[in-house]
């Protein structure tokens, strides 16, 4: 017989090995699913988890996929540390792209180095203001920020569809519901910084913001207040921390980060605003945040791993005719196993001998 026994103190070994165990368990269970689908499990697992990290072309695309995931997850992790659960980053991602893209489209014929920074600022404000809706409702009416932020995702999806069919539609697009291509327009396209690694200006900005997040959490008084609020809300109130301020700051930071990620995706890989602009990055970033243990370094590594599954999933769809939904299933399994193995940090499995 087996039972769980609480550890005297959390296991540091399990803290760092459970993400690896979650990835391995995903591979094993995924292999069983591939067999049931009549697909070679070894070839499928190689394409999904290994090929993106060894193929030169895939390596050059890895950071392009990873940058928005890491940026969004970094913002979410700050709120998660304080117990502020922003699940609607996908909506903030979309609204940031709309706000920044609208500035670029309005100033289409203007050239200047300041245009892209202005678009980035507009995107950050757009994402932050969208995140302020659940923040205000949480502070004023104690509304559940999980439900409010999640429902706003569907509002944002309908809003971008209306914008792509109306004010932001390309007048020379032959009636298609898409905007002009911002990626192919020099003043609004992201310049490459390290092309061999797939790092553009958005990726460089992500690394800078990741370093600032590390400084905030480790060296700044606000970071201490955020962590204290998450670990002990009552102690935080006794220490003079105002819960409403923490909620507003955390949701504002996560919304701004998601908004900037939306703009970088728009001016980089996507190029145009359309009804299907939402790519699910806002939801996948939740997995990245928890897989990275809500730490900047861990999020950087987890973002690269999850980006690899995106690239590997596209390859598997082409080579093995794997359904697109299978990639989402694997990402969900990874989070499931991570949360399942999380219990081993505070508990150990003990075998009981049956009484005679």
MOZI-V312267 format. One record per residue. PHI is phi in whole degrees, -180 to 180 (none if undefined). BURIAL is + if it has 9 or more other C-alpha atoms within 8 Angstrom, else -. D_CENTER is the distance of its C-alpha to the mean C-alpha in Angstrom with 1 decimal. Layout:
BEGIN
PHI_BURIAL_D_CENTER / PHI_BURIAL_D_CENTER
END
This chain:
BEGIN
none_-_40.3 / -121_-_36.9 / -149_-_35.5 / -90_-_32.7 / -122_-_34.1 / -68_-_32.3 / -77_+_32.1 / -59_-_33.9 / -149_-_30.7 / -56_-_27.2 / -81_+_27.2 / -68_-_25.6 / -64_-_26.0 / -67_+_24.0 / -59_+_21.2 / -99_-_20.5 / -94_-_21.8 / -61_+_20.0 / -61_+_16.8 / -67_-_19.3 / -62_+_21.2 / -65_+_18.3 / -65_+_17.8 / -64_-_21.6 / -64_+_22.0 / -63_+_19.5 / -62_+_21.7 / -65_-_24.9 / -66_-_24.1 / -62_+_22.6 / -61_+_25.9 / -64_+_27.9 / -64_-_26.1 / -63_+_26.8 / -61_+_30.4 / -64_-_30.7 / -87_-_29.5 / 78_-_32.1 / -111_+_29.7 / -61_-_30.4 / -67_+_27.9 / -69_-_28.3 / -68_-_27.7 / -66_+_24.7 / -66_+_23.1 / -63_+_24.1 / -66_+_22.5 / -79_+_19.2 / -113_+_18.9 / -114_+_21.5 / -56_+_22.3 / -61_+_19.0 / -105_+_19.9 / -122_-_23.7 / -78_-_24.1 / -58_-_24.6 / -66_-_23.2 / -63_+_20.0 / -63_+_19.6 / -69_+_19.9 / -96_+_17.0 / -63_+_14.7 / -72_+_13.5 / -63_+_13.2 / -76_+_10.6 / -75_+_8.9 / -56_+_9.0 / -65_+_6.5 / -63_+_3.7 / -66_+_5.8 / -63_+_6.6 / -66_+_4.1 / -63_+_4.1 / -61_+_7.7 / -66_+_8.5 / -64_+_7.7 / -62_+_9.6 / -64_+_12.5 / -69_+_13.0 / -61_+_12.8 / -64_+_15.4 / -95_+_17.6 / 78_-_17.3 / -104_+_15.7 / -101_+_13.4 / -86_+_11.3 / -101_+_10.3 / -104_+_10.6 / -62_+_7.6 / -62_+_8.4 / -67_+_11.8 / -68_+_11.2 / -59_+_9.5 / -69_+_12.7 / -68_+_15.0 / -64_+_14.1 / -64_+_14.9 / -64_+_18.0 / -64_+_19.2 / -68_+_18.8 / -66_+_20.1 / -63_+_23.0 / -65_+_24.1 / -63_+_24.2 / -72_+_26.1 / -68_-_28.5 / -108_-_29.3 / -59_-_29.4 / -91_-_32.8 / -96_-_32.2 / -119_-_31.6 / 168_-_30.6 / -64_-_28.2 / -81_-_27.1 / -67_+_25.7 / -65_+_22.3 / -60_-_21.9 / -65_+_23.1 / -64_+_20.6 / -64_+_17.8 / -63_+_19.4 / -64_+_19.8 / -65_+_16.2 / -63_+_15.3 / -66_+_18.1 / -63_+_17.2 / -66_+_13.7 / -67_+_15.4 / -66_+_18.4 / -66_+_16.5 / -74_+_15.0 / -71_+_18.5 / -62_+_19.8 / -66_+_18.6 / -65_+_19.4 / -65_+_22.9 / -66_+_23.5 / -68_+_22.4 / -71_+_24.7 / -82_-_27.6 / -121_-_27.7 / 58_-_25.7 / -71_+_23.6 / -74_-_20.8 / -68_+_17.6 / -64_+_15.8 / -68_-_18.1 / -65_+_18.3 / -65_+_14.7 / -69_+_14.3 / -66_+_17.6 / -68_+_16.7 / -61_+_14.2 / -70_+_17.4 / -65_+_19.2 / -63_+_16.8 / -64_+_17.1 / -72_+_20.9 / -67_-_21.0 / -68_+_19.5 / -64_+_22.0 / -68_+_24.8 / -67_+_24.0 / -69_+_23.9 / -91_+_27.2 / -122_-_28.7 / -61_-_28.5 / -99_+_26.0 / -72_+_27.5 / -69_+_29.1 / -65_-_32.8 / -106_-_33.6 / -95_+_31.2 / 57_-_34.0 / 83_-_32.7 / -71_-_29.3 / -80_+_26.6 / -139_+_24.5 / -87_+_24.5 / -63_+_26.0 / -84_-_24.1 / -75_+_22.6 / -73_+_21.7 / -92_-_25.4 / -104_-_26.7 / -53_-_27.3 / -64_+_26.9 / -113_+_23.4 / -88_+_22.0 / -75_+_19.8 / -75_-_22.4 / -77_+_21.9 / -106_-_22.2 / -128_-_22.3 / -59_+_22.7 / -62_-_23.5 / -97_+_20.1 / 74_+_18.2 / -99_+_17.4 / -104_+_18.0 / -62_+_18.2 / -66_+_14.5 / -65_+_13.8 / -66_+_16.6 / -63_-_15.3 / -61_+_12.0 / -64_-_14.3 / -65_-_16.6 / -67_+_14.1 / -65_+_13.0 / -66_+_16.8 / -66_-_17.3 / -64_+_14.9 / -62_+_16.9 / -64_+_20.1 / -60_+_19.2 / -76_+_18.6 / -101_-_21.5 / -122_-_24.1 / -106_+_23.9 / -63_-_25.5 / -63_-_22.7 / -63_+_20.4 / -64_+_23.3 / -65_+_23.6 / -64_+_19.9 / -66_+_20.4 / -65_+_23.8 / -63_+_22.7 / -72_+_20.4 / -82_-_23.1 / -153_-_26.1 / -58_+_25.9 / -66_-_29.7 / -64_+_30.3 / -63_+_27.9 / -65_+_30.1 / -64_-_33.2 / -82_-_31.9 / 93_-_31.6 / -77_+_27.9 / -93_-_27.4 / -58_-_24.7 / -62_-_24.4 / -65_-_23.6 / -64_+_20.9 / -61_+_19.3 / -65_+_19.6 / -65_-_18.3 / -65_+_15.2 / -69_+_14.2 / -65_+_15.4 / -64_+_13.4 / -66_+_10.0 / -67_+_11.3 / -65_+_12.6 / -64_+_9.6 / -66_+_7.8 / -64_+_11.3 / -65_+_11.9 / -61_+_9.0 / -63_+_10.7 / -67_+_14.0 / -63_+_13.3 / -69_+_12.4 / -66_+_15.5 / -86_+_17.8 / -115_+_16.8 / -72_-_16.1 / -75_+_16.5 / 90_+_19.5 / -128_+_20.4 / -88_+_19.4 / -149_+_20.3 / -64_+_20.0 / -104_-_17.6 / -65_-_15.2 / -61_+_12.2 / -108_-_10.7 / 84_-_8.6 / -61_+_5.2 / -64_+_4.8 / -82_+_6.3 / -63_+_5.3 / -63_+_2.2 / -64_+_5.7 / -64_+_7.5 / -61_+_6.2 / -62_+_7.2 / -77_+_10.3 / -65_+_11.2 / -89_+_11.2 / 59_-_13.5 / 60_+_11.8 / -112_+_13.5 / -57_+_12.6 / -67_-_14.5 / -63_+_13.1 / -66_+_9.4 / -60_+_10.9 / -69_+_12.7 / -65_+_10.2 / -63_+_7.9 / -66_+_11.3 / -63_-_12.3 / -68_+_9.7 / -63_+_10.3 / -62_+_13.8 / -68_+_13.7 / -64_+_12.8 / -66_+_15.7 / -63_+_17.8 / -65_+_17.4 / -65_+_18.6 / -65_+_21.5 / -67_+_22.3 / -63_+_22.5 / -78_-_25.0 / -82_-_27.0 / -105_-_27.1 / 58_-_26.6 / -73_+_23.8 / -61_-_22.4 / -62_+_19.0 / -67_-_18.2 / -64_+_18.9 / -64_+_15.6 / -63_-_13.8 / -62_-_16.6 / -66_+_15.9 / -65_+_12.3 / -66_-_13.6 / -63_+_16.5 / -63_+_14.6 / -67_+_13.1 / -59_-_16.7 / -68_+_18.4 / -63_+_16.4 / -67_-_17.3 / -68_-_20.8 / -75_+_21.4 / -57_+_20.2 / -66_-_23.7 / -73_+_25.4 / -70_+_24.3 / -105_+_26.7 / -133_+_29.0 / -118_+_31.1 / -86_+_32.6 / -120_-_36.4 / -92_-_39.1 / -102_-_42.0 / -84_-_45.4 / -72_-_47.2 / -66_-_50.4 / -67_-_53.7
END
